[in-house]
Amino acid sequence: MEQSKKGEDKPMGKVAIYPGSFDPMTYGHIDIVERALEIFDKVIVAIAVNEEKRPLFTVEERLQMVKAFFKDTPKVVVDSFKGLLVDYVAKTNAVVILRGLRATSDFEYEFHMASMNRSLDPHLDTLFMMTSKDYFFVSSRTIKEVARLGGGVEGLVPDLVVRRLKQKFKLPVTKRKQIRWDD
Ligand code: PNS
């Protein structure tokens, strides 16, 4: 057993908490988890339950999609939490909050969140990882917008998420008809 900064015994192995809405999970999120596994022994993907945000997918649907993707990765634990993130972190053996940064526009929001979490728990740090260049333009919000309007999001989210988005928006699997101005 090792000692935490608070002096409590914690099991060996570095654990990171990766919190978010994951509504839905994208390859940008997956990229962060996979790179974090190079540094940490375990990553807890923690899906926030926040009714105020009016998510597209229920917590159960989001849990199912994330769990399905990481079903063969025992170093990834998928869970959900209600209330303050710091309270949830305190119930786990995580040593750090992990967040992805896509662009400078993310910085202000992330800086405020990390500072608030640090104020709530001075022992808790947030570690930022830059999103890979292939996914810096990918966000759950734009994925939902594009999918709702019938655009293709293949390659940006796992196939299961593509299928679930189509089901949500009741879109046909077939390609849209091309507009011909001379018709
Ligand atoms: O994917 P998101 O929506 O950017 O994730 C934001 C999230 C869920 C990490 C954040 O809203 C959060 O931690 N919510 C839990 C409530 C909380 O602890 N709020 C205080 C931190 S500012």
Boltz pocket constraint, residues with backbone or C-beta under 6 A from the ligand:
constraints:
  - pocket:
      binder: B
      contacts: [[A, 19], [A, 20], [A, 21], [A, 22], [A, 46], [A, 48], [A, 83], [A, 84], [A, 85], [A, 86], [A, 112], [A, 113], [A, 116], [A, 117]]
      max_distance: 6.0
